[in-house]
Amino acid sequence: MRVVPLLLMTAVVAAASARLDPIPDTAMTHRVVRVTPPGARNPAEVSVAINPTNPPNVIVTTYERGPKDGPRVTNRLYVTDDAGRTWQGFAAANPEKRVQGDDAVVFDGEGRAFHSYISFDGIRVQRPTRAVNGVFLRRSDDGGRTWAAAEAVVDHRNTVTPFEDKPWPGVDRVTRSPHRGNIYLAWTRFDEYGSTDPGCQTEIHFSRSTDEGRTFAMPVRISDDPGDCLDSDNTVEGAVPAVGPHGQVYVAWSGPKGLMFDRSLDGGVTFAQDRQVAITPGGWDIDIPGIARSNGMPVTAADVSDGPRRGTIYVNWIDERNGDPDVFLASSADGGDTWTAPVRVNDDPVKNGAAQFFTWMAVDPIDGAINVVFHDRRGLKATETRVTLARSVDGGKTFVNHAVDLAPFVCDESVSFGDYNGIDAYNGRVIAVFPHFIEEKVLAVSAAIFDFGRQVD
């Protein structure tokens, strides 16, 4: 490993900053730090996790273009032990030289890190010379410095049907939970990825590990209604497991019926009937100029703090109900039986034509604050884009938007921008990670690091 050079800035977001419309009415000091080094091969599709047993220890995952003699894209890992001031980067293991992607990272309550991802070859090829695909998870016991060999959650050899896509991990790290330590993964299973056959279906599948990621239970379907296989609005996608204060498992996803939600009260063994959270006008596959593809899929989180809204479930997504893509949040205080009306997270004028996209959410496990990061085009021209962090300390009733101190950049749809941003929060520290263009056709990943302290009402 080697130390990555930094671009380190301290900013006060106030009226003198580069403009967002409207200007946030509070100032918030933060740092913007370059995570990826010069020469990184267009990193994107990021995830971040703060170690709850050692908060200065943070891990970021990305994918990057592979070498000429390797896979099209492959995963990389970045680690800091000084709260993001310096980063060490290295390639994630890829012994079979498969395409890797959709990677994410989480910590458990003992400080073990888990990195999940898909690994495949041969999709959308009539007669591929190699056909493999699966979902994998690897573990680190030393804060991300070294990693054990990956374990297969599911692995298909000599076939790409069915195809497993976009897994996301969740860990039960609640002190009083009867299922503390369980690891959960949820993802989309395609009968055949990209098929136009009207009989081709997608389903949300789920697996769990009760032995710290060494083995996984046989995957089970948790979605009641299927989607199509087009990887678009009517495909079921976006399953992110969250854990409640008594070990409940919550998952929401997008599909033909909008945002659907399911829950397990026995540590992921059985699930209930799906419930609708909200409709999603315009669907989740959203056209953004300058971005090859953009999704508004949901992120699910739960408040496990000892604060006043302990147990509340939150779902964050993007849709076009106002005529342009906006960021929304809905909450449930009764375990998912009922949901609030959607709250608009971005605070620019409604129906102003400015797009917000690639939202991600983290609920602070110490104070219950809700933190949301997204790319933002308010007050800008054409494909110019910035990054905003929105924060709520009243359970999602209201949000304050903070402009990240990053100059607007122009997007180029010929360069893959990935499918999502990343954010994590712990005890008032919020770290948001995101890709951005640093020159024509060249991407980097940076982190915005905020220290809010404990502000929850």
Secondary structure as GFF3:
##gff-version 3
##sequence-region A 1 457
A	DSSP	beta_strand	2	4	.	.	.	ID=ss1
A	DSSP	beta_strand	8	12	.	.	.	ID=ss2
A	DSSP	beta_strand	29	34	.	.	.	ID=ss3
A	DSSP	beta_strand	44	50	.	.	.	ID=ss4
A	DSSP	beta_strand	58	65	.	.	.	ID=ss5
A	DSSP	beta_strand	73	80	.	.	.	ID=ss6
A	DSSP	beta_strand	87	91	.	.	.	ID=ss7
A	DSSP	beta_strand	99	107	.	.	.	ID=ss8
A	DSSP	beta_strand	113	121	.	.	.	ID=ss9
A	DSSP	beta_strand	132	140	.	.	.	ID=ss10
A	DSSP	beta_strand	151	157	.	.	.	ID=ss11
A	DSSP	beta_strand	163	171	.	.	.	ID=ss12
A	DSSP	beta_strand	183	190	.	.	.	ID=ss13
A	DSSP	beta_strand	202	209	.	.	.	ID=ss14
A	DSSP	beta_strand	220	221	.	.	.	ID=ss15
A	DSSP	beta_strand	242	243	.	.	.	ID=ss16
A	DSSP	beta_strand	249	255	.	.	.	ID=ss17
A	DSSP	beta_strand	258	264	.	.	.	ID=ss18
A	DSSP	beta_strand	275	278	.	.	.	ID=ss19
A	DSSP	beta_strand	299	302	.	.	.	ID=ss20
A	DSSP	beta_strand	313	319	.	.	.	ID=ss21
A	DSSP	beta_strand	326	332	.	.	.	ID=ss22
A	DSSP	beta_strand	343	344	.	.	.	ID=ss23
A	DSSP	beta_strand	356	363	.	.	.	ID=ss24
A	DSSP	beta_strand	370	376	.	.	.	ID=ss25
A	DSSP	beta_strand	384	392	.	.	.	ID=ss26
A	DSSP	beta_strand	400	403	.	.	.	ID=ss27
A	DSSP	beta_strand	409	410	.	.	.	ID=ss28
A	DSSP	beta_strand	422	426	.	.	.	ID=ss29
A	DSSP	beta_strand	429	439	.	.	.	ID=ss30
A	DSSP	beta_strand	442	451	.	.	.	ID=ss31
###
